[in-house]
């Protein structure tokens, strides 16, 4: 009984860790999609497809491609909106 409970605990703990990581990586992917949309226009699906294509071409995880894009955008100077 104790071993079964320990196994259930560790399974739940691993699932919680995986879900937390998925939420963290999803936020970066969404930010990268927003950057692509701002630069190229289009829709969210096309932005995601562009990220996936880049990930596959470079043989790099999707999250890593998204993180590089977000990091690069953070270093670029921001454009001011035109004043009305």
N, C-alpha and C positions, 0 to 999 in steps of 0.2 A: 504494500500500500504506500509506504513512504517513497519507494523508488518511482512508482507511478505518479505520485504527486510532484516529485522533483522533476520528472520528465515533462509533465504538463506545465509546470512553472517555467522551465527553460524554453519550451516551445512558445509559450506566450511571450516571454521576454524577448526571444529572437524575432518574433512577429512584430512586437512593438518597436524594436530597433530598426527593423526593415521599413516599417511604415514611417517612422520619423525621418529616416534617410530619404525615402521617396518624397516626402513633403518638402524637405530641404532642397533636393535636386530639382523638383518641379518648379519651385519658385525661381530658380536661376534660368530654367528653360523658358518660363513665361516672360522673364525680363528680356532674354535674348530675342524671343519672338517679337516683343514690343519694339526693340531696337531695329530689327529687320523691317517691321511695318512702317516705322517712322522714316527709315532711309529709302525703302523701295516701294512702299505702298502695298496694295494687294490685300489679302485677307489672312487670318490667323492660320488657316490650313496650309496656305502657300508658304508662310513663314516657317512653319514647322517642317514642311517638306524640304525647304532649303537647308535647315539645320541638319536634318537626317541625311541629306545628300552629302553635305560637307563632312559629316561624321564618317560616312561610309567611304568617301574618297580618301580621307586621311587615316582611316583605320583607327579612329579615336572615339572613345565613348561620347555619346550625345551630351551628357552633362559637362564633360571637359571642353567640348567645342563651345557650348553655351557659356561656360564660365569665362573662357578666353574672350569671347565677344563682349560680354558684360564688362570685364576688366578693361578691355581696350576702349570701350565707350566711356568708361569712367575717367580715363586719362585724357580724352579729347576735350578741347574747350567747348563749352555749351554755346549754342546759338541763341541769341536773344530774339524774342518774338518782335515783329515790327510794331511800332507804336501807332496807335490809331489817330 
